[in-house]
Amino acid sequence: MKRLPLTALVLSCALFAAERPVPPPGVPVSAKDRTDLETGLAQLRKSLDGLRGVKLLPDVQIYYDAVRYALEYNEFFKPEDIAHGKELLRQGQDRADALARGQAPWSHATGLIVRGYVSKIDRSVQPYGLVVPTTYSPALPNKWRLDAWFHGRGETLSEVSFLYDRQRQPGEFTPPNAFVLHLYGRYCNANKLAGEVDLFEALDAVKRQYDIDPNRILVRGFSMGGAAAWQFGAHFAGEWAAAAPGAGFSETADFLKVFQKETVTPTWWEQKLWHMYDATDYAANFFNLPLVAYSGEIDNQKQAADIMAKALAAEGMPMTHIIGPNTPHRYHPDSKVEINRRLDAIAERGRDPYPRKIRFTTFTLAYNKMKWVTVDALDKHWERARLDAEIVDSRNVMVASENVGAFSLEMA
């Protein structure tokens, strides 16, 4: 075996010690617990194989995948996670047995429900949680409000902990007569990249099972989930009835300096790519979307809303910013009441899919639609494009654009 010089060995050990793996390694799993989990997995796998082609199979496979991943990749992060994994296998087996009898009682149940869908990205089964209102019945003709909630950062989050918690904790907000959709979002990526697609796939899955009102969907979240709410609000403003980000981050450069205390020296191409996600660059789009932001008064992440307020002011728009008095990184109880009051009123009115006037800005065709306008081509990618349109009368639409090569209008 080749020996390293002592100085090189010390340096290698120091570098390794400085690394902090995310997520952290899991806790040891005893031989008995491993055997119990493997036995439960094998039984559930056999049941799943016998149910191939059944429409609601993802609602069972979420349990199998959660425990298999945790066991295979050392992701039982707490001793109690092991017991929770065994409980999830029992729940999964109960659902599999029900499907074998042609039954799916969870599909019309109220309360805290976990379900799954097959992602078009990689054909994986992704879990999501629902708060189904007690007033729900599939026999009712109602169209239901839905609030999509994005979770905060948690390094020991796993599919096991997500499924277990989503059946016991309703979450920060549970508006009356409304569904709440809790996204897993592939761990902790602030619903960027694949996590962004997850929202739309989960929404499609929920809409297939429940009669959701497309004009009463709100996006909400706190901390890292607040960053996701800024993202979806700014980039997909035409899709929602309202956005309600709490804390989080809304852009890159200032956040890294103020919150992360990092020295920022980006290359030119990094600065270009920041235009993909920085919500400040898309502030004009909030002309088309009611926004209710929240920050704790003494929370460092108030920076996200403060810098968005500046970006909105530059576009000539005020920002509704609820501030929890003398509050760190959490919701103030009185602020929650005010946030709910405002959002409930907005949800009652609902989204207007065909407003007479829109304002739209983008830097990429990845985000190219606002209400009834679609930008089909840019003169120069990764430079700001703007398109303002107004319906003048039944036969005329006035459009002003910048850096837009082609666009189309979808009129009702």
Secondary structure, DSSP 4 states (H G I P E B T S, - for coil): -PPPPHHHHHHHHHHHHH---SSPP-----HHHHHHHHHHHHHHHHHHHTTTT-TTTHHHHHHHHHHHHHHHTT---SHHHHHHHHHHHHHHHHHHHHHHTT--GGGG--EEEEEEEE-TTTS-EEEEEEEE-TT--TTS---EEEEEEE----TT--HHHHHHHHTT---S---TTEEEEEE--SSSSTT-THHHHHHHHHHHHHHHHS-EEEEEEEEEEETHHHHHHHHHHHHSGGG-SEEEEESS-S-SHHHHHHTS-PPP---HHHHHHHHHH-GGGGGGGGGGS-BEEEEETT-TTHHHHHHHHHHHHHTT---EEEEETT--SS--HHHHHHHHHHHHHHHHH---SS-SEEEEEESSTTS-EETTEEEEEESSTTS-EEEEEEE-SSS-EEEEEESEEEEEE---
